[in-house]
Every structure is written in C-alpha cells, then in structure tokens.
Amino acid sequence: MLKKTIVIVTLFTLFFAVFGCKDDVLPKPASYLRLDYPEAEYVDFKGNCPFVFEMNSKAVIKEDKNCGFSINYPKMKATIYLTYKPVNNDIKKLLKDAQKLTYEHVIKADDILEQPFINPDHKVYGMFYQVDGNAATNSQFYVTDSIKHFVTGSVYFYAKPNFDSIMPAASYIKNDMQRLMETLKWK
C-alpha cells in the first residue's frame, strides 16, 4: 500500500511539474496599423470655377453646386470639402464664419495651430489651421483675394475621431491641403 501511495504521489508531482509550470500570460500592448502611402503626385485641376489649383492624382474629385468640390480619398476614407463664395462687400462676415468653423472644434482639440498664407503675386491670402486631437476635422483653411473670391477647405474622415489611429492619413492629406492652398490661383 505504501508503494502504491508513493507511486501516486510521484505521478502527481511529475504531472504538475510538466503541465503546471507555464509562463505568465501578459496582455499585448495596444497598437495601430502601420500605414504607408505612395508619394503624392500633383496634377492641375481646371474646372469652370473662378479658380484653379493642384491636387493629388490619387484623389477623386467631384464638383458640387456653386463651385464646391469634394475631393475623395477612398483608401483613407476621407474627403476634403471645398466651398466657394463670392465676396459681396461681406469679407468680414466670411472671415468670421471661417474662423468660427475652425474654433468650434476647440472642445475636442488639444491645440489649434494657425499658419498664415500670403501670395501677393497671385493675390491669394489666407490661413491654414492644423487641429490636433480628437476633433472631427484635423485640417482647415480659407483663402481669399479680399475683393471677389473666398474659398474654404476642410477634411473629414469617415471614422470616429481618434487622432492616434488616423494620424498617418491625416498628415498625408494635410500636406495635400497645403499644396492645394499654396497653388490656388484666381482666373
């Protein structure tokens, strides 16, 4: 009987020694996909509106009413919306509305960086806004000649705002928006 008990105890000890010792399970840290995008190639866009600009050849543009445009990035699930308004002695109101639109995001934004833009050769003046944080839009701008034309642009993603996860796409499109703004010319 004693031998039988020793055999059983030895078997249990071996069983627990072999199957009982496992590494501790550690949770994996949160991570995001690495998103690399092709280098942007820009083409001239000339429509029937009183302005022209350069845009990314990978984007799909759709003209809306009153010289508004939707520039869609299907792979990034984002769209740049351009709005045109003629200036009718209401430049102050147009500027106030454009700035108000940007600063409505201050509730969710961590920071809003303003970058003035001046191109006296083509009479294009404006402001580029970079909105950091989990705001609905990460980049916005407006340009005007202060007399006849006023254009605003903003980018929106078709996803819940999470700046960390959309940062590569937001950075890519921000560069495209800056290029669009810097190459915009009045006809």
C-alpha positions in Angstrom: 0.0 0.0 0.0 2.9 2.3 0.9 4.4 1.6 -2.5 1.2 2.4 -4.3 0.9 5.7 -2.4 4.5 6.7 -3.3 3.8 5.9 -6.9 0.6 8.0 -7.0 2.3 10.9 -5.2 5.3 10.7 -7.6 2.9 10.6 -10.6 1.0 13.7 -9.3 4.3 15.5 -8.7 5.5 14.7 -12.2 2.2 15.7 -13.7 2.1 19.1 -12.0 5.8 19.6 -12.8 5.3 19.1 -16.5 1.9 20.7 -17.0 1.6 23.1 -14.1 4.6 25.4 -14.9 3.6 27.8 -17.7 4.8 31.4 -18.4 2.7 34.1 -17.1 0.2 35.5 -19.6 0.8 39.1 -20.3 -1.6 41.3 -22.2 -0.3 42.7 -25.5 0.0 46.4 -25.7 -2.4 48.4 -27.9 -1.1 49.1 -31.3 -2.1 50.6 -34.6 -1.6 49.5 -38.2 1.4 50.9 -39.9 0.1 52.8 -42.9 2.5 53.9 -45.7 1.1 55.9 -48.6 2.6 56.4 -52.0 4.4 59.6 -52.7 1.9 62.2 -53.8 1.9 63.3 -57.5 0.1 66.5 -58.2 -1.9 67.5 -61.3 -3.6 70.8 -62.3 -7.3 71.0 -61.8 -9.1 73.5 -64.0 -12.8 73.5 -63.8 -15.5 76.1 -64.7 -15.0 78.0 -61.5 -13.1 81.2 -61.0 -10.0 79.4 -59.5 -7.6 76.6 -60.4 -5.4 74.5 -58.1 -3.2 71.4 -57.9 -4.5 68.2 -56.4 -3.2 64.7 -55.7 -3.6 62.5 -58.7 -4.7 59.6 -56.4 -7.8 61.5 -55.2 -11.2 61.5 -56.9 -12.8 65.0 -57.4 -16.5 65.6 -57.7 -17.9 69.0 -58.5 -20.9 70.1 -56.3 -23.1 73.1 -56.9 -21.9 76.7 -56.8 -18.2 75.7 -57.4 -18.0 73.5 -54.4 -15.9 70.3 -54.6 -15.5 67.0 -52.8 -12.0 65.6 -53.1 -12.3 62.0 -52.0 -9.5 59.7 -50.8 -11.3 56.2 -50.9 -8.4 54.2 -49.4 -8.1 56.6 -46.4 -11.9 57.0 -46.0 -11.5 60.8 -46.1 -12.8 63.8 -48.1 -11.6 67.3 -48.5 -14.6 69.7 -48.9 -14.0 72.9 -50.8 -16.6 75.7 -50.7 -16.5 78.8 -52.9 -18.4 82.0 -52.1 -18.2 85.3 -54.0 -17.3 88.3 -51.9 -20.1 90.9 -51.9 -18.9 93.5 -49.5 -19.1 90.9 -46.8 -15.5 89.8 -46.3 -15.6 90.4 -42.6 -18.6 88.0 -42.2 -16.9 85.4 -44.4 -13.7 85.6 -42.4 -15.6 85.4 -39.1 -17.6 82.4 -40.3 -14.4 80.5 -41.5 -12.7 81.2 -38.2 -15.8 80.2 -36.2 -16.0 76.9 -38.0 -12.4 76.1 -37.0 -12.8 77.2 -33.4 -15.9 75.1 -32.9 -13.5 72.2 -32.6 -11.7 73.7 -29.6 -13.8 71.5 -27.3 -12.2 68.3 -28.6 -9.0 69.7 -29.9 -5.7 69.6 -27.9 -4.3 72.5 -29.9 -5.1 74.6 -33.0 -2.1 75.9 -34.9 -2.6 78.8 -37.3 -0.3 79.3 -40.3 -0.9 82.5 -42.3 -0.6 82.3 -46.1 0.3 85.2 -48.3 0.9 85.0 -52.1 0.9 88.6 -53.3 1.9 87.6 -56.9 -1.5 85.8 -57.3 -3.4 87.9 -54.8 -4.2 84.9 -52.6 -4.3 85.4 -48.8 -5.5 83.1 -46.1 -4.9 80.9 -43.1 -4.2 77.2 -42.6 -5.4 75.6 -39.4 -4.0 72.3 -38.0 -6.3 70.9 -35.4 -4.5 68.4 -33.1 -6.5 66.0 -31.0 -9.7 64.0 -31.5 -11.6 66.7 -33.3 -13.9 66.0 -36.3 -11.5 67.7 -38.7 -7.7 67.8 -38.5 -7.0 70.5 -41.1 -8.9 73.5 -42.4 -8.1 76.6 -44.4 -9.5 79.6 -46.1 -8.1 81.8 -48.9 -9.4 85.0 -50.5 -8.4 87.9 -52.7 -10.4 90.1 -50.3 -12.4 91.6 -53.2 -14.2 88.9 -55.3 -13.4 85.4 -54.1 -13.4 83.3 -50.9 -12.7 79.6 -50.7 -12.7 77.4 -47.6 -11.5 73.8 -47.2 -11.7 71.2 -44.5 -11.0 67.4 -44.3 -13.3 64.9 -42.6 -12.7 61.2 -42.0 -15.4 58.6 -42.1 -14.4 57.2 -38.7 -14.8 58.1 -35.1 -12.2 60.7 -34.3 -9.1 59.0 -32.8 -6.1 61.1 -33.8 -3.6 58.4 -33.0 -5.1 55.9 -35.4 -5.7 58.3 -38.3 -2.5 60.4 -37.9 -0.7 58.9 -40.9 -3.6 59.6 -43.2 -4.3 63.0 -41.6 -0.7 64.0 -42.1 -0.8 62.9 -45.8 -4.0 64.7 -46.5 -2.8 67.8 -44.6 0.2 68.0 -47.0 -2.3 67.8 -49.9 -4.4 70.5 -48.5 -1.4 72.8 -48.0 -0.4 72.1 -51.6 -3.9 72.9 -52.8 -4.0 76.1 -50.9 -0.5 77.2 -52.0 -1.2 76.5 -55.7 -4.7 78.1 -55.8 -4.9 80.9 -58.3 -7.8 83.1 -59.4 -8.8 83.1 -63.1 
